[in-house]
Amino acid sequence: MGLILVLENKKNIMNRYQNIQTFPPTTSLPRRYINVKYPEISKDFNDIYVYTTQGDRYDLLANTYYRNSSLWWIISTANQDSSYDSIIPPIGIQIRIPNFSRIGQIQTEFENLNSLDTSTSGGSGYII
């Protein structure tokens, strides 16, 4: 039972790469991921603040508050001061969880930042 849970969690963590664009679009050259840009998530009166405990991870917190573990990056981005390069926040710090009502807006900003600009690429979708 524990092994299945670990494998399922690993699958969800690795799933974060599924929507990241790759370059070049053909298979004749080695595939590379395009850099991802994250929106700045401003503070809001309705955001939730929690203290982290042992065992907390951003994907688990996203699953608890948003019912979607793939939205872990929203909580991580909102708390860049605490641990920018890890899915595990430090124990005992206060972190901010953007209110669920803002998720659609944050996702739209993310998509706008990471959409491929076809106007400067000759229609290929890649900036050259």
Contacts in CASP RR format, 6 or more apart in sequence:
PFRMAT RR
TARGET T0000
AUTHOR 0000-0000-0000
METHOD contacts of the structure
MODEL  1
MGLILVLENKKNIMNRYQNIQTFPPTTSLPRRYINVKYPEISKDFNDIYV
YTTQGDRYDLLANTYYRNSSLWWIISTANQDSSYDSIIPPIGIQIRIPNF
SRIGQIQTEFENLNSLDTSTSGGSGYII
9 59 0 8 1.000
9 69 0 8 1.000
12 59 0 8 1.000
12 69 0 8 1.000
12 70 0 8 1.000
13 59 0 8 1.000
13 69 0 8 1.000
13 72 0 8 1.000
13 87 0 8 1.000
15 70 0 8 1.000
16 70 0 8 1.000
16 72 0 8 1.000
16 73 0 8 1.000
17 33 0 8 1.000
20 33 0 8 1.000
20 34 0 8 1.000
20 36 0 8 1.000
21 33 0 8 1.000
21 34 0 8 1.000
21 114 0 8 1.000
21 116 0 8 1.000
22 31 0 8 1.000
22 32 0 8 1.000
22 33 0 8 1.000
22 34 0 8 1.000
23 31 0 8 1.000
23 32 0 8 1.000
23 33 0 8 1.000
23 34 0 8 1.000
23 126 0 8 1.000
24 31 0 8 1.000
24 32 0 8 1.000
24 126 0 8 1.000
25 124 0 8 1.000
25 126 0 8 1.000
34 114 0 8 1.000
34 116 0 8 1.000
36 114 0 8 1.000
37 110 0 8 1.000
37 113 0 8 1.000
37 114 0 8 1.000
38 73 0 8 1.000
38 77 0 8 1.000
38 110 0 8 1.000
38 113 0 8 1.000
39 77 0 8 1.000
39 106 0 8 1.000
39 109 0 8 1.000
39 110 0 8 1.000
39 113 0 8 1.000
41 74 0 8 1.000
41 77 0 8 1.000
41 78 0 8 1.000
41 98 0 8 1.000
41 106 0 8 1.000
43 96 0 8 1.000
44 98 0 8 1.000
44 99 0 8 1.000
44 102 0 8 1.000
46 99 0 8 1.000
46 101 0 8 1.000
46 102 0 8 1.000
47 78 0 8 1.000
47 96 0 8 1.000
47 97 0 8 1.000
47 98 0 8 1.000
47 99 0 8 1.000
48 65 0 8 1.000
48 96 0 8 1.000
48 97 0 8 1.000
48 99 0 8 1.000
49 94 0 8 1.000
49 95 0 8 1.000
49 96 0 8 1.000
49 97 0 8 1.000
50 61 0 8 1.000
50 94 0 8 1.000
50 95 0 8 1.000
50 97 0 8 1.000
51 92 0 8 1.000
51 93 0 8 1.000
51 94 0 8 1.000
51 95 0 8 1.000
52 89 0 8 1.000
52 90 0 8 1.000
52 91 0 8 1.000
52 92 0 8 1.000
52 93 0 8 1.000
52 94 0 8 1.000
52 95 0 8 1.000
53 91 0 8 1.000
53 92 0 8 1.000
54 91 0 8 1.000
55 88 0 8 1.000
55 91 0 8 1.000
56 88 0 8 1.000
56 89 0 8 1.000
56 91 0 8 1.000
57 72 0 8 1.000
57 87 0 8 1.000
57 88 0 8 1.000
57 89 0 8 1.000
58 72 0 8 1.000
58 73 0 8 1.000
58 75 0 8 1.000
58 76 0 8 1.000
58 87 0 8 1.000
58 88 0 8 1.000
58 89 0 8 1.000
59 69 0 8 1.000
59 70 0 8 1.000
59 72 0 8 1.000
59 87 0 8 1.000
60 69 0 8 1.000
61 72 0 8 1.000
61 75 0 8 1.000
61 95 0 8 1.000
61 97 0 8 1.000
62 68 0 8 1.000
62 69 0 8 1.000
62 70 0 8 1.000
62 71 0 8 1.000
62 72 0 8 1.000
62 74 0 8 1.000
62 75 0 8 1.000
63 69 0 8 1.000
65 75 0 8 1.000
65 97 0 8 1.000
65 100 0 8 1.000
66 74 0 8 1.000
66 100 0 8 1.000
66 103 0 8 1.000
71 103 0 8 1.000
72 87 0 8 1.000
74 98 0 8 1.000
74 103 0 8 1.000
74 106 0 8 1.000
75 95 0 8 1.000
75 96 0 8 1.000
75 97 0 8 1.000
75 98 0 8 1.000
76 83 0 8 1.000
76 84 0 8 1.000
76 87 0 8 1.000
78 95 0 8 1.000
78 96 0 8 1.000
78 97 0 8 1.000
78 98 0 8 1.000
79 89 0 8 1.000
79 95 0 8 1.000
79 96 0 8 1.000
82 89 0 8 1.000
82 90 0 8 1.000
82 93 0 8 1.000
82 95 0 8 1.000
83 89 0 8 1.000
83 90 0 8 1.000
89 95 0 8 1.000
98 106 0 8 1.000
116 125 0 8 1.000
116 126 0 8 1.000
116 127 0 8 1.000
117 125 0 8 1.000
117 127 0 8 1.000
118 124 0 8 1.000
118 125 0 8 1.000
120 127 0 8 1.000
120 128 0 8 1.000
121 127 0 8 1.000
121 128 0 8 1.000
122 128 0 8 1.000
END
